[in-house]
Amino acid sequence: MLKSNLLAALAMSCAFLASPVVAANITYTVNQSIGVGGVTGTITTNGTIGTLTTGDFTAWNLLLTGSGGATYALTNGNSGVLVGNISDPFNPNAGNADTTADALNIYFNFDGTDGGYLGFQQSFYSGEHYWCNASQGQGFDCLLGKTVVPGSFSDPHTQNVSATGNQILASVAGTVGAVPEPASWAMLLFGFGLVGVTVRRRAASPVHVAA
């Protein structure tokens, strides 16, 4: 009986391990320096782990700063998010392989080969009020590297810096938002199974009553 119960617990753990883990929303903190300006605030996703698409971003509150003290606040109420690539440059939902996330960080690969870009902008392709990360010069709003535009791309407040490699754009503060790995869940369920086996064995043991 003990052996069969242990096998059942192990089978349950393995079945869970093979299933996708659905995470809750994750809020990441942004603190990016770009030239003499930068971007600070938060980005919230639906908890997707791996490649991110436009629909995976659920909320954001970002303060853009440039030279001369210029600022502009982007929120999900006054702006949108662009996750596109150079092969379909004016489609903000085209997606790319350069924008990814895990339970602790959002990443952008500036060495990506598909010309991907990730941006937040008040009005798409207007040339104003945006933060963009691009793995290739887009020939329109997004310059190669990191760009913050609190005003217009043509004014002196705009800041742009080069960037290489797969870089962290935002991180979870402390441990808030961390999602247990599937292996951790499997071990937890296996432990619950062992506890259940122990309880059943004790319940089934004969009770000796003193005469």
C-alpha positions, 0 to 999 in steps of 0.5 A: 500500500505504501509503495502504491501511494508513493507511486501515485504521488510521484505520478501526480507530481510528474503530471503537474510538471508536464503541464504549463504553469499559469502565473499571476500578473507580475509587476516589474520596476524600471530604472533605466539611465539613457544618456543624461535622461532615463526611464523610471516606473513600473511595467505589469505583464500577465505573467507570461514567461518567455517571449512577450507579445503586445497583449502580454503587457497589461499596465505601465506607469513610466516617467520619461526624462531628457536633457534640460529637465524635460519630462513626460509620463506614459501610462496604459491610459494615455499610450500604447506598447509596440512589440514589432520587427523590421520586416513589418515596421508599422505593425506594433503587434508583429512581435519579435524574438528579442523581447522576453521575460522570466519571473524576475526580469524583462529582457531585450536582446539588442543583438537580435537578428530580426530587427525587433523593437519594444517601445511605449509611445503616446501616439504610435509613429508620431515621433513624440513621447516615447521610450524605445529599445531597438536591435536595428535602426528602424528608419522611423521613430526607433533609433538603434539602441535605447532611446527616450523622447520626453518631447519630440525626437527632433528636439534636444531633449531626446537621448539615445545610447548604443546597447549590445547583448541581452539586457535587463530592462525591468526587474521585480523588486525584492521577491514580489511577483516571483513564480515558483519553477515547475520543479519546485511545484513538483517537489511540493506536491510530492511532499504533500503526497508523502504526508498523506501516505503517513496520515493514512498509515497511522489511521489504519494502524490497530488501536490497542486499548489497555484492559 
